[in-house]
Amino acid sequence: MTSLRVEISELRELFEVPAYDPLARRFERQPAIERALEQLEAAPLARTLEIVTAAPGTPSPDEVRAAIVAYCAAERREAERSVKLTRRRGRQALWIGLPVLAVCLAVSGLSSSWSNAALASLISNSFVIAGWVAMWRPAELLLYDWWPFAQRARLLDRLARLEVRLVTP
């Protein structure tokens, strides 16, 4: 059984960035829960989250797990909101890009009937390219930009299902 392992000196470091202290060899720039998410992405078969801490008054593993589940739920809602927002922006960009593409293709078609073939070809191809460039951002938003948010939501779901173990060093 594989497990994820994060080390913290205080329980609040699970959700907050710890103080950066090179003298104490503390170089973390993100909360332990985010480090756990990165590990989870690299270890798809992980079943346990081991939290190494010597903090006094540490709550029970069930209380820590409940806090992690609540965190994951809140972050998942934010990721879902980001997916919806990205898709809405993509549809809005599509409403702009499609008419621009149509106009560019129409002008391209009209310019190909000019008497100067070289100039007509240059202008025709330029408008075709301009039309497809106008479609670049809508395509990017609708096809690719929402993936990181959806991936984060899946990772948060997986993290919320992990067993939590508190380990003392």
Contacts in CASP RR format, 6 or more apart in sequence:
PFRMAT RR
TARGET T0000
AUTHOR 0000-0000-0000
METHOD contacts of the structure
MODEL  1
MTSLRVEISELRELFEVPAYDPLARRFERQPAIERALEQLEAAPLARTLE
IVTAAPGTPSPDEVRAAIVAYCAAERREAERSVKLTRRRGRQALWIGLPV
LAVCLAVSGLSSSWSNAALASLISNSFVIAGWVAMWRPAELLLYDWWPFA
QRARLLDRLARLEVRLVTP
1 47 0 8 1.000
1 48 0 8 1.000
2 43 0 8 1.000
2 45 0 8 1.000
2 46 0 8 1.000
2 47 0 8 1.000
2 48 0 8 1.000
3 46 0 8 1.000
3 47 0 8 1.000
3 48 0 8 1.000
3 49 0 8 1.000
3 50 0 8 1.000
3 165 0 8 1.000
4 36 0 8 1.000
4 39 0 8 1.000
4 40 0 8 1.000
4 43 0 8 1.000
4 46 0 8 1.000
4 48 0 8 1.000
4 49 0 8 1.000
4 50 0 8 1.000
4 162 0 8 1.000
5 39 0 8 1.000
5 50 0 8 1.000
5 52 0 8 1.000
6 14 0 8 1.000
6 32 0 8 1.000
6 33 0 8 1.000
6 35 0 8 1.000
6 36 0 8 1.000
6 39 0 8 1.000
6 49 0 8 1.000
6 50 0 8 1.000
6 51 0 8 1.000
6 52 0 8 1.000
7 32 0 8 1.000
7 52 0 8 1.000
7 53 0 8 1.000
7 169 0 8 1.000
8 14 0 8 1.000
8 18 0 8 1.000
8 32 0 8 1.000
8 51 0 8 1.000
8 52 0 8 1.000
8 53 0 8 1.000
8 55 0 8 1.000
9 18 0 8 1.000
9 53 0 8 1.000
9 54 0 8 1.000
9 55 0 8 1.000
10 18 0 8 1.000
10 53 0 8 1.000
10 55 0 8 1.000
11 53 0 8 1.000
11 55 0 8 1.000
11 58 0 8 1.000
11 59 0 8 1.000
11 64 0 8 1.000
13 28 0 8 1.000
13 31 0 8 1.000
13 32 0 8 1.000
14 31 0 8 1.000
14 32 0 8 1.000
14 33 0 8 1.000
14 51 0 8 1.000
14 64 0 8 1.000
14 67 0 8 1.000
14 68 0 8 1.000
15 31 0 8 1.000
15 32 0 8 1.000
15 33 0 8 1.000
15 67 0 8 1.000
15 71 0 8 1.000
16 31 0 8 1.000
17 28 0 8 1.000
17 29 0 8 1.000
17 30 0 8 1.000
17 31 0 8 1.000
18 26 0 8 1.000
18 28 0 8 1.000
18 31 0 8 1.000
19 26 0 8 1.000
20 26 0 8 1.000
20 27 0 8 1.000
20 28 0 8 1.000
20 29 0 8 1.000
28 35 0 8 1.000
32 51 0 8 1.000
33 68 0 8 1.000
33 71 0 8 1.000
33 159 0 8 1.000
36 49 0 8 1.000
36 159 0 8 1.000
37 152 0 8 1.000
37 155 0 8 1.000
37 156 0 8 1.000
37 159 0 8 1.000
39 46 0 8 1.000
40 46 0 8 1.000
40 155 0 8 1.000
40 158 0 8 1.000
40 159 0 8 1.000
40 162 0 8 1.000
41 151 0 8 1.000
41 155 0 8 1.000
46 162 0 8 1.000
47 162 0 8 1.000
47 163 0 8 1.000
48 162 0 8 1.000
48 163 0 8 1.000
48 164 0 8 1.000
48 165 0 8 1.000
49 68 0 8 1.000
49 159 0 8 1.000
49 162 0 8 1.000
49 163 0 8 1.000
49 164 0 8 1.000
49 165 0 8 1.000
50 165 0 8 1.000
50 166 0 8 1.000
50 167 0 8 1.000
51 64 0 8 1.000
51 164 0 8 1.000
51 165 0 8 1.000
51 166 0 8 1.000
51 167 0 8 1.000
52 167 0 8 1.000
52 168 0 8 1.000
52 169 0 8 1.000
53 166 0 8 1.000
53 167 0 8 1.000
53 168 0 8 1.000
54 168 0 8 1.000
54 169 0 8 1.000
58 64 0 8 1.000
58 166 0 8 1.000
61 164 0 8 1.000
61 165 0 8 1.000
61 166 0 8 1.000
62 164 0 8 1.000
64 164 0 8 1.000
64 166 0 8 1.000
65 163 0 8 1.000
65 164 0 8 1.000
68 159 0 8 1.000
68 160 0 8 1.000
68 162 0 8 1.000
68 164 0 8 1.000
69 160 0 8 1.000
72 156 0 8 1.000
72 157 0 8 1.000
72 159 0 8 1.000
72 160 0 8 1.000
73 156 0 8 1.000
73 160 0 8 1.000
75 152 0 8 1.000
75 156 0 8 1.000
76 153 0 8 1.000
76 156 0 8 1.000
76 157 0 8 1.000
79 149 0 8 1.000
79 150 0 8 1.000
79 152 0 8 1.000
79 153 0 8 1.000
79 156 0 8 1.000
80 149 0 8 1.000
80 153 0 8 1.000
82 146 0 8 1.000
82 149 0 8 1.000
83 146 0 8 1.000
83 149 0 8 1.000
83 150 0 8 1.000
83 153 0 8 1.000
86 141 0 8 1.000
86 145 0 8 1.000
86 146 0 8 1.000
86 149 0 8 1.000
87 141 0 8 1.000
87 142 0 8 1.000
87 146 0 8 1.000
89 141 0 8 1.000
90 137 0 8 1.000
90 138 0 8 1.000
90 141 0 8 1.000
90 142 0 8 1.000
91 138 0 8 1.000
91 142 0 8 1.000
93 137 0 8 1.000
93 138 0 8 1.000
93 141 0 8 1.000
94 138 0 8 1.000
94 142 0 8 1.000
96 134 0 8 1.000
96 138 0 8 1.000
97 131 0 8 1.000
97 134 0 8 1.000
97 135 0 8 1.000
97 138 0 8 1.000
98 135 0 8 1.000
98 138 0 8 1.000
100 130 0 8 1.000
100 131 0 8 1.000
100 134 0 8 1.000
100 135 0 8 1.000
101 131 0 8 1.000
101 132 0 8 1.000
101 134 0 8 1.000
101 135 0 8 1.000
104 127 0 8 1.000
104 128 0 8 1.000
104 130 0 8 1.000
104 131 0 8 1.000
104 134 0 8 1.000
105 127 0 8 1.000
105 128 0 8 1.000
105 131 0 8 1.000
107 123 0 8 1.000
107 127 0 8 1.000
108 123 0 8 1.000
108 124 0 8 1.000
108 125 0 8 1.000
108 127 0 8 1.000
108 128 0 8 1.000
109 124 0 8 1.000
109 127 0 8 1.000
111 120 0 8 1.000
111 123 0 8 1.000
111 124 0 8 1.000
111 127 0 8 1.000
112 120 0 8 1.000
112 121 0 8 1.000
112 124 0 8 1.000
113 120 0 8 1.000
114 120 0 8 1.000
114 123 0 8 1.000
END
